[in-house]
Amino acid sequence: MLGVVETDDPGSPAANEVRVRMHASSLNRHDYNVALGILPVEHRRILMSDGAGIIEAVGTGVTDFAVGDQVVSRFFPDWQEGDAPLATFARTPGDGLDGYGVELVVRPAHWFTHLPRDWSFAEAATLPTAGLTAWRALAVEGQLKAGQDVLVLGTGGVSVFALQLAKQMGARVIITSSSDEKLERARDLGADFGVNYRRNENWCDAVLKFTKGRGVDLVVETAGPGTLPQSMEATRIGGHIVLVGVLTGIAGQVPTVALMGRQQTLHGITVGSRTQQLEMIQALNTMDLRPVIDVTYPFAKIVEAFQFQESGRHFGKICIKY
Ligand SMILES: NC(=O)c1ccc[n+]([C@@H]2O[C@H](COP(=O)([O-])OP(=O)(O)OC[C@H]3O[C@@H](n4cnc5c(N)ncnc54)[C@H](OP(=O)(O)O)[C@@H]3O)[C@@H](O)[C@H]2O)c1
């Protein structure tokens, strides 16, 4: 059951910890799955993997942050750099650990980074999960270059951020959606071509036509097994598919011969490391990009926020303000 309750003040930070007053969070599909028990947690859990706030106190030994600094959380707090230390969400706030749907936290300082310059707390709260996943798919694993073609699927948090980032990086972007109205909004954000996947069952043909038969260089695959075969069809020989999502299910068939014959790379990722978050924020400080926040709810209306997410009417992100 989802509800708002009183909890104890977390107290003063110990060595290498910070006390943070949270001001905003953002909803991800992951949070929804935890809230509904689709991803079961063992006992009562404070939800929300993303959080942004202001440092109220620092423990001894903290050198990266000072009182008054604005900070944003991290999805895998133990993952500093290199390969991920684990393949589960056991150490992810809002899943295996208590999250940021709370006014005050005391946590290790390295669980946070600074915000991009002049970003609001709500804007920054879109970064730890959706933003970093899109960044890693494009800039780290996809090695996206200006002039390349990128395909993003749907108009949720990860995809809209990927659209915005890819445009900033000089790519051409193709986007799919179930809604013509959402495709129009995507065009306003710079999308070069849109396909309604509801009205075009074989939407990969439209992508191929737009790329003159060549196919895109890179796909940010947010939908999973139900779309993967068409994503492969829509990708050029030697192209790259970064698999991040499971919107159409958690298992399915991969056309292995086609993958081999087309010499494509299929690369699964989950979010990213602290180093990658720092690199993303450094890049965002040079970019003309603000995340698209469709609606912001007050904390007390978190249930309504999840209901709106469930409706699928959102475009980009849904945020919570405390
Ligand atoms: N691997 C990772 O690190 C990572 C990180 C973040 C999220 N994810 C995963 O990525 C997926 C997207 O997350 P999100 O937070 O962006 O979700 P979201 O904001 O809830 O996005 C949902 C949107 O996806 C689109 N969609 C649904 N079914 C689709 C289909 N068959 N084909 C194309 N688009 C479809 C819809 O867009 P339209 O309304 O425009 O049709 C829908 O509004 C989820 O599966 C999530 O768990 C993974």
The ligand as a Tripos MOL2 file, in Angstrom:
@<TRIPOS>MOLECULE
LIG
   48    52     1     0     0
SMALL
NO_CHARGES

@<TRIPOS>ATOM
      1 N1         18.1170    0.0600  -18.3940 N.am      1 LIG1
      2 C1         18.0400    1.1990  -17.7160 C.2       1 LIG1
      3 O1         19.0030    1.6670  -17.1490 O.2       1 LIG1
      4 C2         16.7510    1.9250  -17.6740 C.ar      1 LIG1
      5 C3         16.6750    3.2050  -17.1290 C.ar      1 LIG1
      6 C4         15.4620    3.8990  -17.1960 C.ar      1 LIG1
      7 C5         14.3590    3.2640  -17.7440 C.ar      1 LIG1
      8 N2         14.4850    1.9930  -18.1990 N.ar      1 LIG1
      9 C6         13.3480    1.3170  -18.8340 C.3       1 LIG1
     10 O2         13.1030    1.9950  -20.0560 O.3       1 LIG1
     11 C7         11.7200    1.9620  -20.3500 C.3       1 LIG1
     12 C8         11.2100    3.3940  -20.4970 C.3       1 LIG1
     13 O3         11.3220    4.0270  -19.2460 O.3       1 LIG1
     14 P1         10.6940    5.4730  -19.0160 P.3       1 LIG1
     15 O4         10.9500    5.8250  -17.5860 O.co2     1 LIG1
     16 O5         11.1420    6.3760  -20.0960 O.co2     1 LIG1
     17 O6          9.1610    5.1070  -19.1770 O.3       1 LIG1
     18 P2          7.9210    6.0430  -19.3950 P.3       1 LIG1
     19 O7          8.2790    7.4600  -19.1610 O.co2     1 LIG1
     20 O8          6.8150    5.4800  -18.5810 O.co2     1 LIG1
     21 O9          7.6340    5.8460  -20.9600 O.3       1 LIG1
     22 C9          6.5300    5.1680  -21.4110 C.3       1 LIG1
     23 C10         6.3480    5.4800  -22.8940 C.3       1 LIG1
     24 O10         6.9260    4.4470  -23.6670 O.3       1 LIG1
     25 C11         6.2310    4.3610  -24.8750 C.3       1 LIG1
     26 N3          5.9070    2.9840  -25.2580 N.ar      1 LIG1
     27 C12         5.1540    2.0980  -24.6080 C.ar      1 LIG1
     28 N4          5.0560    0.9780  -25.3330 N.ar      1 LIG1
     29 C13         5.7530    1.1830  -26.4730 C.ar      1 LIG1
     30 C14         5.9920    0.4300  -27.6460 C.ar      1 LIG1
     31 N5          5.4910   -0.7870  -27.8070 N.pl3     1 LIG1
     32 N6          6.7500    0.9820  -28.6060 N.ar      1 LIG1
     33 C15         7.2660    2.2180  -28.4680 C.ar      1 LIG1
     34 N7          7.0660    2.9680  -27.3840 N.ar      1 LIG1
     35 C16         6.3070    2.4650  -26.4110 C.ar      1 LIG1
     36 C17         4.9650    5.1860  -24.7620 C.3       1 LIG1
     37 O11         5.1620    6.3480  -25.5570 O.3       1 LIG1
     38 P3          3.9760    6.9550  -26.4680 P.3       1 LIG1
     39 O12         2.9410    7.3950  -25.4920 O.co2     1 LIG1
     40 O13         4.6280    8.0730  -27.2020 O.co2     1 LIG1
     41 O14         3.5180    5.8660  -27.3660 O.co2     1 LIG1
     42 C18         4.8990    5.4960  -23.2820 C.3       1 LIG1
     43 O15         4.3290    6.7450  -23.0160 O.3       1 LIG1
     44 C19        11.0790    1.1690  -19.1960 C.3       1 LIG1
     45 O16        10.9820   -0.1770  -19.5660 O.3       1 LIG1
     46 C20        12.0530    1.3280  -18.0580 C.3       1 LIG1
     47 O17        11.9720    0.3130  -17.1110 O.3       1 LIG1
     48 C21        15.6420    1.3200  -18.1650 C.ar      1 LIG1
@<TRIPOS>BOND
     1     1     2 1
     2     2     3 2
     3     2     4 1
     4     4     5 ar
     5     4    48 ar
     6     5     6 ar
     7     6     7 ar
     8     7     8 ar
     9     8     9 1
    10     8    48 ar
    11     9    10 1
    12     9    46 1
    13    10    11 1
    14    11    12 1
    15    11    44 1
    16    12    13 1
    17    13    14 1
    18    14    15 2
    19    14    16 1
    20    14    17 1
    21    17    18 1
    22    18    19 2
    23    18    20 1
    24    18    21 1
    25    21    22 1
    26    22    23 1
    27    23    24 1
    28    23    42 1
    29    24    25 1
    30    25    26 1
    31    25    36 1
    32    26    27 ar
    33    26    35 ar
    34    27    28 ar
    35    28    29 ar
    36    29    30 ar
    37    29    35 ar
    38    30    31 1
    39    30    32 ar
    40    32    33 ar
    41    33    34 ar
    42    34    35 ar
    43    36    37 1
    44    36    42 1
    45    37    38 1
    46    38    39 2
    47    38    40 1
    48    38    41 1
    49    42    43 1
    50    44    45 1
    51    44    46 1
    52    46    47 1
@<TRIPOS>SUBSTRUCTURE
     1 LIG1         1 GROUP 0 **** ****
